[in-house]
């Protein structure tokens, strides 16, 4: 085998070995980036059904608190004319709360609280910030939205959560279950296996990549063996 052929073969083998090492790392990095995006804190308002002239309670939730939660201020609003906000309250989690500030037209309420007792620890998930009582006005639907004004992690660092809207659906009669209202869990909460399903795709991707690279290496080794016989 000529020196040029030997050098070319060595370069191909080096490239193949690089791919063997780099492919799983790249796949893992891509998965990690996706996971970080999926785990970003999000403030959302749950969906609710309510009869006209009935009441329903929607929950304001922070999906995750990677660094804990020292305090927050958030505005919750209802769009359209199908429903109005008539009251709001906090869970017993927080040591200091402000009286919910309800607008005169019932379209918005402000919630402010501080976790003085450090009940919300770093890594907490599905943190309930408060509940909002809605009264059905007329048949139809209205969007429920949350606007984060200020969120602080333990230690005082700022948190900038994403937002997700909910929907209040007002019917002309009582809901099917016979109660005055029904709270519906959002799709994100209803699918706890979504992260595990996404995670299960990583080993499969790595296995396929590894198999392809192994085939390339075997082929190159075969070429080297044949050329040596010559």
C-alpha positions as YAML, in Angstrom:
chain: A
units: angstrom
residues:
- id: 1
  name: UNK
  ca: [0.00, 0.00, 0.00]
- id: 2
  name: UNK
  ca: [1.41, 3.40, -0.98]
- id: 3
  name: UNK
  ca: [2.19, 6.09, 1.62]
- id: 4
  name: UNK
  ca: [-0.57, 8.34, 0.22]
- id: 5
  name: UNK
  ca: [-3.12, 5.55, 0.54]
- id: 6
  name: UNK
  ca: [-1.99, 4.86, 4.11]
- id: 7
  name: UNK
  ca: [-2.32, 8.52, 5.10]
- id: 8
  name: UNK
  ca: [-5.76, 8.75, 3.47]
- id: 9
  name: UNK
  ca: [-6.95, 5.64, 5.29]
- id: 10
  name: UNK
  ca: [-5.69, 6.94, 8.63]
- id: 11
  name: UNK
  ca: [-7.51, 10.22, 8.11]
- id: 12
  name: UNK
  ca: [-10.75, 8.39, 7.37]
- id: 13
  name: UNK
  ca: [-10.37, 6.28, 10.50]
- id: 14
  name: UNK
  ca: [-9.66, 9.37, 12.59]
- id: 15
  name: UNK
  ca: [-12.78, 11.04, 11.19]
- id: 16
  name: UNK
  ca: [-14.88, 7.97, 11.95]
- id: 17
  name: UNK
  ca: [-13.61, 7.83, 15.53]
- id: 18
  name: UNK
  ca: [-14.39, 11.53, 15.96]
- id: 19
  name: UNK
  ca: [-17.96, 10.91, 14.82]
- id: 20
  name: UNK
  ca: [-18.26, 8.01, 17.28]
- id: 21
  name: UNK
  ca: [-17.38, 10.33, 20.16]
- id: 22
  name: UNK
  ca: [-19.12, 13.48, 18.96]
- id: 23
  name: UNK
  ca: [-22.49, 12.06, 17.87]
- id: 24
  name: UNK
  ca: [-23.74, 11.02, 21.35]
- id: 25
  name: UNK
  ca: [-22.45, 14.27, 22.85]
- id: 26
  name: UNK
  ca: [-24.26, 16.37, 20.24]
- id: 27
  name: UNK
  ca: [-27.46, 14.38, 20.71]
- id: 28
  name: UNK
  ca: [-27.24, 14.83, 24.47]
- id: 29
  name: UNK
  ca: [-26.61, 18.57, 24.16]
- id: 30
  name: UNK
  ca: [-29.61, 18.98, 21.88]
- id: 31
  name: UNK
  ca: [-31.79, 17.06, 24.31]
- id: 32
  name: UNK
  ca: [-30.54, 19.16, 27.23]
- id: 33
  name: UNK
  ca: [-31.38, 22.39, 25.40]
- id: 34
  name: UNK
  ca: [-34.88, 21.09, 24.66]
- id: 35
  name: UNK
  ca: [-35.34, 20.03, 28.27]
- id: 36
  name: UNK
  ca: [-34.24, 23.45, 29.54]
- id: 37
  name: UNK
  ca: [-36.81, 25.14, 27.30]
- id: 38
  name: UNK
  ca: [-39.56, 22.76, 28.35]
- id: 39
  name: UNK
  ca: [-38.74, 23.30, 32.04]
- id: 40
  name: UNK
  ca: [-38.77, 27.11, 31.89]
- id: 41
  name: UNK
  ca: [-41.09, 28.51, 34.61]
- id: 42
  name: UNK
  ca: [-44.53, 29.37, 33.24]
- id: 43
  name: UNK
  ca: [-47.43, 31.18, 34.88]
- id: 44
  name: UNK
  ca: [-50.80, 29.88, 33.72]
- id: 45
  name: UNK
  ca: [-54.48, 30.04, 34.62]
- id: 46
  name: UNK
  ca: [-56.48, 26.81, 34.54]
- id: 47
  name: UNK
  ca: [-59.50, 26.35, 32.27]
- id: 48
  name: UNK
  ca: [-62.95, 26.40, 33.87]
- id: 49
  name: UNK
  ca: [-66.57, 25.78, 32.89]
- id: 50
  name: UNK
  ca: [-69.34, 27.79, 34.51]
- id: 51
  name: UNK
  ca: [-73.07, 28.25, 34.05]
- id: 52
  name: UNK
  ca: [-74.49, 31.68, 33.34]
- id: 53
  name: UNK
  ca: [-75.03, 33.37, 36.72]
- id: 54
  name: UNK
  ca: [-72.95, 30.60, 38.32]
- id: 55
  name: UNK
  ca: [-69.44, 30.80, 39.77]
- id: 56
  name: UNK
  ca: [-66.22, 28.97, 38.97]
- id: 57
  name: UNK
  ca: [-62.75, 28.98, 40.49]
- id: 58
  name: UNK
  ca: [-59.63, 29.14, 38.32]
- id: 59
  name: UNK
  ca: [-56.19, 28.45, 39.76]
- id: 60
  name: UNK
  ca: [-53.11, 30.55, 39.00]
- id: 61
  name: UNK
  ca: [-50.08, 28.24, 38.83]
- id: 62
  name: UNK
  ca: [-46.32, 28.63, 38.47]
- id: 63
  name: UNK
  ca: [-45.12, 25.50, 36.69]
- id: 64
  name: UNK
  ca: [-41.72, 25.37, 38.38]
- id: 65
  name: UNK
  ca: [-39.48, 27.26, 40.78]
- id: 66
  name: UNK
  ca: [-35.91, 26.07, 40.09]
- id: 67
  name: UNK
  ca: [-34.44, 28.58, 42.56]
- id: 68
  name: UNK
  ca: [-37.39, 28.74, 44.95]
- id: 69
  name: UNK
  ca: [-39.83, 31.64, 45.23]
- id: 70
  name: UNK
  ca: [-39.34, 34.61, 47.54]
- id: 71
  name: UNK
  ca: [-42.33, 36.61, 46.33]
- id: 72
  name: UNK
  ca: [-44.42, 37.59, 43.34]
- id: 73
  name: UNK
  ca: [-46.89, 40.05, 41.87]
- id: 74
  name: UNK
  ca: [-49.15, 39.04, 38.98]
- id: 75
  name: UNK
  ca: [-52.20, 40.47, 37.23]
- id: 76
  name: UNK
  ca: [-54.94, 38.03, 36.19]
- id: 77
  name: UNK
  ca: [-57.36, 39.24, 33.52]
- id: 78
  name: UNK
  ca: [-60.47, 37.99, 31.75]
- id: 79
  name: UNK
  ca: [-61.16, 39.12, 28.20]
- id: 80
  name: UNK
  ca: [-64.53, 39.52, 26.52]
- id: 81
  name: UNK
  ca: [-67.95, 39.83, 28.13]
- id: 82
  name: UNK
  ca: [-68.82, 36.22, 28.97]
- id: 83
  name: UNK
  ca: [-67.48, 36.30, 32.54]
- id: 84
  name: UNK
  ca: [-66.23, 38.60, 35.27]
- id: 85
  name: UNK
  ca: [-63.81, 38.22, 38.17]
- id: 86
  name: UNK
  ca: [-65.65, 38.59, 41.47]
- id: 87
  name: UNK
  ca: [-63.10, 37.46, 44.05]
- id: 88
  name: UNK
  ca: [-59.60, 36.07, 44.59]
- id: 89
  name: UNK
  ca: [-57.67, 34.38, 47.38]
- id: 90
  name: UNK
  ca: [-54.30, 32.91, 48.33]
- id: 91
  name: UNK
  ca: [-53.28, 29.50, 49.67]
- id: 92
  name: UNK
  ca: [-51.88, 29.31, 53.20]
- id: 93
  name: UNK
  ca: [-48.38, 28.86, 51.78]
- id: 94
  name: UNK
  ca: [-47.39, 32.51, 51.93]
- id: 95
  name: UNK
  ca: [-46.57, 34.36, 55.12]
- id: 96
  name: UNK
  ca: [-47.40, 37.81, 53.74]
- id: 97
  name: UNK
  ca: [-50.10, 38.68, 51.22]
- id: 98
  name: UNK
  ca: [-51.75, 41.83, 49.91]
- id: 99
  name: UNK
  ca: [-55.51, 42.15, 49.64]
- id: 100
  name: UNK
  ca: [-56.37, 41.15, 46.06]
- id: 101
  name: UNK
  ca: [-56.86, 44.37, 44.08]
- id: 102
  name: UNK
  ca: [-59.97, 43.85, 41.95]
- id: 103
  name: UNK
  ca: [-60.75, 46.35, 39.20]
- id: 104
  name: UNK
  ca: [-64.15, 48.05, 39.21]
- id: 105
  name: UNK
  ca: [-65.22, 46.38, 35.97]
- id: 106
  name: UNK
  ca: [-64.28, 42.89, 37.17]
- id: 107
  name: UNK
  ca: [-61.86, 42.31, 34.33]
- id: 108
  name: UNK
  ca: [-58.62, 42.18, 36.32]
- id: 109
  name: UNK
  ca: [-57.25, 41.33, 39.76]
- id: 110
  name: UNK
  ca: [-53.74, 41.73, 41.15]
- id: 111
  name: UNK
  ca: [-52.19, 39.11, 43.42]
- id: 112
  name: UNK
  ca: [-49.10, 39.90, 45.54]
- id: 113
  name: UNK
  ca: [-47.49, 37.67, 48.14]
- id: 114
  name: UNK
  ca: [-44.18, 36.84, 49.84]
- id: 115
  name: UNK
  ca: [-43.02, 33.40, 50.93]
- id: 116
  name: UNK
  ca: [-41.67, 34.47, 54.32]
- id: 117
  name: UNK
  ca: [-41.63, 30.92, 55.67]
- id: 118
  name: UNK
  ca: [-39.73, 29.55, 52.66]
- id: 119
  name: UNK
  ca: [-42.43, 26.99, 51.92]
- id: 120
  name: UNK
  ca: [-41.63, 27.04, 48.20]
- id: 121
  name: UNK
  ca: [-38.25, 25.34, 48.02]
- id: 122
  name: UNK
  ca: [-35.86, 25.27, 45.04]
- id: 123
  name: UNK
  ca: [-37.04, 22.70, 42.53]
- id: 124
  name: UNK
  ca: [-40.72, 22.99, 43.49]
- id: 125
  name: UNK
  ca: [-43.29, 22.42, 40.74]
- id: 126
  name: UNK
  ca: [-46.95, 23.29, 40.18]
- id: 127
  name: UNK
  ca: [-46.79, 26.11, 42.73]
- id: 128
  name: UNK
  ca: [-50.26, 27.56, 43.39]
- id: 129
  name: UNK
  ca: [-50.06, 31.35, 43.48]
- id: 130
  name: UNK
  ca: [-53.75, 31.97, 44.12]
- id: 131
  name: UNK
  ca: [-57.30, 31.29, 42.99]
- id: 132
  name: UNK
  ca: [-59.67, 33.54, 41.10]
- id: 133
  name: UNK
  ca: [-63.46, 33.32, 41.35]
- id: 134
  name: UNK
  ca: [-65.34, 33.95, 38.11]
- id: 135
  name: UNK
  ca: [-69.04, 34.58, 37.56]
- id: 136
  name: UNK
  ca: [-70.70, 33.65, 34.29]
- id: 137
  name: UNK
  ca: [-72.44, 36.58, 32.60]
- id: 138
  name: UNK
  ca: [-73.53, 35.26, 29.22]
- id: 139
  name: UNK
  ca: [-73.02, 32.11, 27.16]
- id: 140
  name: UNK
  ca: [-69.70, 32.05, 25.37]
- id: 141
  name: UNK
  ca: [-66.01, 31.84, 26.20]
- id: 142
  name: UNK
  ca: [-63.39, 34.25, 27.46]
- id: 143
  name: UNK
  ca: [-59.62, 34.14, 27.69]
- id: 144
  name: UNK
  ca: [-57.94, 34.05, 31.09]
- id: 145
  name: UNK
  ca: [-54.43, 35.48, 31.12]
- id: 146
  name: UNK
  ca: [-51.71, 36.13, 33.67]
- id: 147
  name: UNK
  ca: [-49.20, 38.98, 33.42]
- id: 148
  name: UNK
  ca: [-46.15, 38.55, 35.70]
- id: 149
  name: UNK
  ca: [-45.21, 41.91, 37.19]
- id: 150
  name: UNK
  ca: [-42.43, 40.74, 39.50]
- id: 151
  name: UNK
  ca: [-41.14, 37.31, 40.51]
- id: 152
  name: UNK
  ca: [-38.15, 36.86, 42.81]
- id: 153
  name: UNK
  ca: [-36.25, 33.67, 43.57]
- id: 154
  name: UNK
  ca: [-34.82, 32.83, 46.97]
- id: 155
  name: UNK
  ca: [-31.90, 35.18, 47.46]
- id: 156
  name: UNK
  ca: [-33.59, 38.00, 45.56]
- id: 157
  name: UNK
  ca: [-32.68, 37.07, 42.00]
- id: 158
  name: UNK
  ca: [-35.29, 38.05, 39.39]
- id: 159
  name: UNK
  ca: [-37.38, 35.42, 37.62]
- id: 160
  name: UNK
  ca: [-38.97, 36.06, 34.23]
- id: 161
  name: UNK
  ca: [-41.55, 33.31, 33.71]
- id: 162
  name: UNK
  ca: [-43.34, 32.59, 30.47]
- id: 163
  name: UNK
  ca: [-47.14, 32.77, 30.35]
- id: 164
  name: UNK
  ca: [-49.92, 30.46, 29.17]
- id: 165
  name: UNK
  ca: [-53.56, 31.47, 28.82]
- id: 166
  name: UNK
  ca: [-56.63, 29.61, 30.03]
- id: 167
  name: UNK
  ca: [-60.27, 29.73, 29.00]
- id: 168
  name: UNK
  ca: [-63.51, 30.17, 30.89]
- id: 169
  name: UNK
  ca: [-66.47, 28.64, 29.07]
- id: 170
  name: UNK
  ca: [-69.90, 29.91, 30.06]
- id: 171
  name: UNK
  ca: [-72.94, 27.76, 29.31]
- id: 172
  name: UNK
  ca: [-76.59, 28.72, 29.39]
- id: 173
  name: UNK
  ca: [-77.38, 25.85, 31.81]
- id: 174
  name: UNK
  ca: [-75.58, 23.98, 34.57]
- id: 175
  name: UNK
  ca: [-72.49, 21.89, 33.71]
- id: 176
  name: UNK
  ca: [-72.94, 18.17, 32.98]
- id: 177
  name: UNK
  ca: [-71.85, 17.10, 36.46]
- id: 178
  name: UNK
  ca: [-74.68, 19.06, 38.04]
- id: 179
  name: UNK
  ca: [-72.43, 21.44, 39.98]
- id: 180
  name: UNK
  ca: [-72.32, 25.19, 39.54]
- id: 181
  name: UNK
  ca: [-68.83, 25.07, 38.07]
- id: 182
  name: UNK
  ca: [-66.09, 22.76, 36.87]
- id: 183
  name: UNK
  ca: [-62.35, 23.38, 36.81]
- id: 184
  name: UNK
  ca: [-60.52, 21.73, 33.94]
- id: 185
  name: UNK
  ca: [-56.83, 20.92, 34.16]
- id: 186
  name: UNK
  ca: [-54.65, 22.31, 31.40]
- id: 187
  name: UNK
  ca: [-53.21, 19.98, 28.76]
- id: 188
  name: UNK
  ca: [-49.69, 20.45, 30.12]
- id: 189
  name: UNK
  ca: [-50.75, 19.14, 33.53]
- id: 190
  name: UNK
  ca: [-52.82, 16.33, 32.03]
- id: 191
  name: UNK
  ca: [-49.77, 14.91, 30.23]
- id: 192
  name: UNK
  ca: [-47.21, 14.09, 32.93]
- id: 193
  name: UNK
  ca: [-45.56, 11.52, 30.66]
- id: 194
  name: UNK
  ca: [-44.65, 14.10, 28.01]
- id: 195
  name: UNK
  ca: [-41.15, 14.66, 29.44]
- id: 196
  name: UNK
  ca: [-40.53, 10.93, 29.85]
- id: 197
  name: UNK
  ca: [-41.65, 10.29, 26.28]
- id: 198
  name: UNK
  ca: [-39.28, 12.99, 25.05]
- id: 199
  name: UNK
  ca: [-36.47, 11.62, 27.18]
- id: 200
  name: UNK
  ca: [-37.00, 8.08, 25.85]
- id: 201
  name: UNK
  ca: [-36.20, 9.33, 22.35]
- id: 202
  name: UNK
  ca: [-32.61, 10.19, 23.32]
- id: 203
  name: UNK
  ca: [-31.33, 6.61, 23.89]
- id: 204
  name: UNK
  ca: [-32.97, 5.53, 20.62]
- id: 205
  name: UNK
  ca: [-31.27, 8.37, 18.74]
- id: 206
  name: UNK
  ca: [-27.91, 7.53, 20.26]
- id: 207
  name: UNK
  ca: [-28.35, 3.84, 19.43]
- id: 208
  name: UNK
  ca: [-29.11, 4.58, 15.76]
- id: 209
  name: UNK
  ca: [-26.20, 7.02, 15.48]
- id: 210
  name: UNK
  ca: [-23.84, 4.53, 17.11]
- id: 211
  name: UNK
  ca: [-24.95, 1.73, 14.78]
- id: 212
  name: UNK
  ca: [-24.39, 3.85, 11.68]
- id: 213
  name: UNK
  ca: [-20.96, 4.95, 12.83]
- id: 214
  name: UNK
  ca: [-20.03, 1.35, 13.67]
- id: 215
  name: UNK
  ca: [-20.94, 0.30, 10.12]
- id: 216
  name: UNK
  ca: [-18.72, 3.06, 8.72]
- id: 217
  name: UNK
  ca: [-15.80, 1.95, 10.89]
- id: 218
  name: UNK
  ca: [-16.23, -1.71, 9.90]
- id: 219
  name: UNK
  ca: [-16.32, -0.75, 6.22]
- id: 220
  name: UNK
  ca: [-13.15, 1.31, 6.54]
- id: 221
  name: UNK
  ca: [-11.35, -1.49, 8.36]
- id: 222
  name: UNK
  ca: [-12.38, -3.88, 5.59]
- id: 223
  name: UNK
  ca: [-10.94, -1.50, 2.99]
- id: 224
  name: UNK
  ca: [-7.69, -1.31, 4.93]
- id: 225
  name: UNK
  ca: [-7.47, -5.11, 5.18]
- id: 226
  name: UNK
  ca: [-8.06, -5.55, 1.44]
- id: 227
  name: UNK
  ca: [-5.44, -2.99, 0.52]
- id: 228
  name: UNK
  ca: [-2.90, -4.58, 2.83]
- id: 229
  name: UNK
  ca: [-3.36, -7.92, 1.06]
- id: 230
  name: UNK
  ca: [-2.45, -6.15, -2.17]
...
